[in-house]
Amino acid sequence: MPSVTHDDAPPLADLMPWSVAPVRPGRAWPTAPDPASLKARWAALLKAEGPDREALFQPTRSRTLQSAVGQLPGRPGGTGRLARAGGPCAEPVRVLSAPFDEQWLIPDHRLIDAARPELWRVTDERQVFVVETADERPLLATSLFPALRTGRIRPLYRRPGGAEPNLAPGLLDHLRARLGERPAPVDVLAWILTAVRPDLSVPLTEDAELWARGVELGHRTLWLMRRDGERPKLPGGRRPYVRAPLPAGPLTPRYDRDEETLHLDEGRISPVPPDAWDFEVAGVRVLEAWVAARTAPAEPGTLAAIRPSAWPQTWTSELLELITVLALLAELQPLRTELTSKTTSDVTAAELRRAGVLPVPDPARRPASVLDHPEEGPEGQFALL
């Protein structure tokens, strides 16, 4: 994809000024591809006592069995010290744990070294999180809580309920003056997903027709990445199917490019388009990483070793959908390349500075003050924000 840097395109960091560092889990076992394993791991942790519980927990400098921390905003996890904890597991929530890999997480602040509470406060059905990847495809988008350990995270909205877009103040009005129509915040995000360059600069066109094409392409990208609403499908004859049942595991993936077949030991899925198999983020093949996250051996005796004894049917359905999503995203890449080759930044960073849109005021780079309900602090005390 061409990367033009001499046209003074504004950086993403100015267009979406509030960003948060990625989550730092500290331990892998509170995340899993299935929620039942997480509840079993929690039960095993509480069954152990003393040094055995400590070894299973895997303490770090940030979290030990004696750590006193508040609840994650909007989540019912306990706040008592884990050394004497009891009771059921907090209900696991769906998260994006790696590029295109939706898993489950125990939403308990005591288990996560750096959980980024400011992101939990604005997580709801309206929110869209943009995640930087340091890749030729530099951005991902998700409606799930982003638990990835990649780059910075930029929410589309600064408050719950789709309120207060995380866009440079005055940007939407300035774009209305240049395009003839005020775009919605999600339209700006759609344009960003289409036009963003590997250096995270974002050219802004004044060509209304080109803008509309880019926004349409970005909305389809956003739909595929979020996977909400109607499920994506490839045309008949190109849809992947299980041709031979997947064995219990562990499974070793192997791709036959001539037959367009994904082999998982004796299991076979086809057709799998080469573009889906070759789809990478930050140099990692997505399908291989997805399978490895479910089949790589875990150290015996650890909580991570508590997992399904056989490959669940739900994983097969998720794998078929992932193949479909990657294939459809790959089909959009030539359209994106063709559009971006025609795009220069008519609305430059210098123009935005003259208009007073830039520099962004400091409060826009910080989280909004959000407290719609009391948040329980350490040992059951209530936090005041």
N, C-alpha and C positions, 0 to 999 in steps of 0.2 A: 504494500500500500504506500503511495507516495507520501512523504512527510515534508511539507513545506513549512519552513520555520521563519522565513523572512517577511511574512505578511502581518506580523504583530497580532496573531490570534491570541485572545485572552486565555490564560490558564484555567483549567478546571478548578483549581484551588481558589480562584477569585469568583467564578460563576456559582459554585456551590461551596460557600466559605466555611461552614461548620463541618468539621471532620473529627473522627474519633479513632484512636489507635486500635489495632485488632485485639480481639479477645486473647488472653493468655491463660489457657486452661490449667497448666501445671501438672495435670495427670490425664491420661486418656480414658480411664475406665468409666467416668460419668457420661460418656458419649458412646452410642452403639447404634447399629442399623435397625434394631428392633426394641420396643419399649419393655417387653417382658424380661429380657436379659438385664436391663437396668434395675428393675424391681428386685430381681434375684440377686444382683450384685449388692444392692443396698441391704437386703436381708442378711447376706453373708457378712457384710461389714458389721452390722449391729450384733450378730451372733458371736463374733469374735470379741475377746476382751484383752485389755492391757496391751502388751507388746505385739500380740497378734493383730489386734485392730489397727495399731499404728503402722505395722508393716503392710497390711492390706490397703490402708488409706494412701500411702506414699506421700509423706509430708515433704513440704518445701519450706523455704524461708518465709513465704507469704502465707501458707496455710499449714497448720498442724491440727491435731485433735483438740488443742486448747484455744484455737483462734475464736475470737468473738467478733462476729460481723452481723450486719443487718440483713433483712430479707432483700431478695431481688425485687425491685418495684413491680407490683402487680402479681407477684407469685407467692404461694403459701408455704414456701420452704421454712424450716425451723431456724431459730436463732440461738438456741442453746449450744453449748460447746459439745463437739462430737464425741469427746471422751465419755460423756454420760448420756448421749443421745439415745432416744427410743422412738417408737412410732413408725407410721408408714412412710414410704418413699414419696417425695413430692411428685405429682403426676408429670411424667416426662413430656417434653414439648418438642415439636418438630423444628429443626434448625438446619441451616446450610453449613455443613462441617468441612467441606472442601469444594472446589469448583464442580458444580453440577451434582454434588453428592448430598442428598437430603437424608439426615439421620435423626436420632433422638438424643435429648440431653436431659439430665436431672437438673431442674432449675433451682439449685440450692447454692446460695452464695458461699457456703462453707466449703464447697467442693472445688471452687474455681478461683485460681490465683488472682486474675484480673478480669472480672465479668463485665465491666463497662456498664454500670447501672444507668448512666445517662441514655444509653441505647434502649435498655429495657423500658424506660419511662415513655418512650415514643413508639414502641412496637405495638402495632394493631393492624387490622385488616386493610387500612388505607395506606399504610406506610410502604415505601419502596427503599431499600438500601442499595447503594452503589458501592461496589468493592473494587479497589485498585488491585491489579494483578502483576504489574511490572512485566508486561507481555506485549506482543504484537496485537493481541486482543486485550487492550489495557483495562477493560471494565467488565464486571459482572453486575447483574441486578437480581435482587431477590426480595420476595415479600416475607420470607422467614427471617428469624433472628440470625444474623451473620456470625457464626462461630468459627470462621475461617482464620487461619494464621497466615494471612497474606499481607496486603497493604492496608492503607487507611480506608475507613468506612464513612460514607457521606449519605445521611438520610435525606430523602426528598423533602420531608416535612420536619419542622422543628418542634411541633406539638402534636399530641394525639388527635385523631379525627381528621387528618388531612389539613390541619391548620398551620398557617405561617410557613410558606415554602422556604426551604433552605437554598435560596437564590439571592444573588447580590441585590440589595434594596434598590429599586428603580429599574432593574433589568427588564422586567416584563413591560413596563410602560415605554422604555426605550425601544424595545423590539416592535411594539405596536406602531411607533412612529416610523420605523424603517420598513416594516412588512405590511402595514395597513390594517392589521388585525392583532389584537392582544392574545398571545398564546397562553394556554393553560400551563401550569407548572409541569404537568406530566408530558406535555408536548415539548417543552424545553429539554426535559430528560430524554425523550425519544430522539430529539435531534442530537443531543450529546452522545448517545450510544451509537448513532450512525457516523457522526463526523469526527469524534475524538481521535487524536493522533497518538502514536506510541509515547510521545513526550508529554502527553496529557494536556496539550493545548487543544482548544476547540474553536475552529473557524466558524464565524457567524455570518451567514449570507444575508443580503438584502433582497435577493431574488425570491419572490413569494412562491413561484412555481417550484423552484429547487428546494426551498424550505419545506413545502408540502410533501414532496417526494421523500425527503429525508426523514420527516416526522412519521410518515406512513411506514417506511422501512423500520424506523426505530420502534414504533409501536408493535410491529410483528416480532422484532427481536425481544422486546420486553415481555410480550406474551409467552414466547417460548422459554425465556429464562425463568419467569415467575411460575409458569405452569399452573395458572389458576383459571377457573372457568372451564370451558370446553377443552377436552383433552386433545393434543395434537395427533394427527394421523398422516401417514404417508399415503399416496394414492394406491388403489388396489393393484396387486402384483408386485409392489415394492415394500409392502409392510413386512417387518420381521416376524417370524414365527419360530417356535421351538420345534425343531425337526427330530430331535432325539432328546429324551428327558435328561435333565441335569442331575448328576450324581450327588450324593450327600456332601462331598467335599473332603478336604480342601481341593479347590479347582485351579487348574493352570490354564490361562487363556492362550489360545493360538489362533491366528487369523489366516485364512486361506483367501488371498486376494483374487485369485482366478475364479473361485467358486463363490466369492463374497459370503463366506461362512465363518462365523465365530465358533470355535471349538472350545468347550470347557470340559477337558478330559473327554469322557464319552458323550457328553452333551453337545448338541449342535443347535445354533440359531442362525437362520438365514431368511431372506437376504440381508446382509449388513453392508451398506455402501462403504467403499474405501474411505470416503471423506468422513464418515462417522468414526471408523476405526482410527483414522489418523488425527482426529481432532485433539489438539493439545492446548493446555493452558500452562504458561511458564515452563515449557519444555517437558511437561508430564502428559502422557497420553491418558485422557480422561477415563476411557473404558477400562484400561488396565488398572488404573488406580482405584476405580470403583470396585472392581472385583477383588483386588488385593485387600481393600478395607474390610471385606466380609470373609475372607478366607485365609489371610496371612496367619501363621501360627502365633499364638499368644504364650507367654511364659507360664508354665504350669504353676498352679498355686496362687496366681494373681486373680484379682477380680475381673480383669479383661478376659481371662480364660473361661468365664461363665458366658456362654453363648449358645445359639441353637446347635443341636447335634446333627441336624440335617438342613439342607438348603430350603428355606421356606418358599412357598408358592408366591407370596407377596414380593419377594426379591426378584423372582422371574418377571413378574408384571412390571416392576420398577425398571428392570434392565431393558425390557422391550421399549418402554416409554423413553428411557434415556437415549437409546439408539435412534429413535425417531426424532427426538429433539436435536441431537447433534447433527443428524443428516439434514434436517430442515434449516438449522443455523448455517451449516456449511453452504447450502444453496444460496443463502442471502449474501455470502461474502463477495461474489463477483458484482452483484448489484451495488453493494456498499463501495467497493473499489471504484466502480465506474462513476458513482455519484461524487465521491470525495475527490476524484481526479479533476472534477469541474468546480470544486469549491475552494474559494479563497476567502479570507476574512475581510468582507466588506465592512463589518462592524469591528473595528480594531480595538485593542486595549487602550491605545491613545485616545480614540474617540470616546470610549467609556469614561476615561479620566476627565476629559473636557466636559462631559455631560454630568459629572458628579456621581456616576454609578460606582466608579473606582476612585480611590482605594475604598475597599469595604470597611465600614466602621467596625471597631474591635468587638462590640457586643454581638455582631452577626457571626463571628468566629467562635463564640462560646455557646454552650447549650442554653436554651431558654429556661426560665424558671418554671418548672412543671411539678405541681403537687396537687393532683385532684383528689387524693385520699391519703390518710396517714400511712407512713411506712414504718414497719416495725424494725427497730434497731437491735443491737446486740443484747442478748439475754432478755428479750421481750419488751425493751423500752421503745418508745416511739420517737422516730427521727423528726427533727424540725428542719425544713428546707426553706 
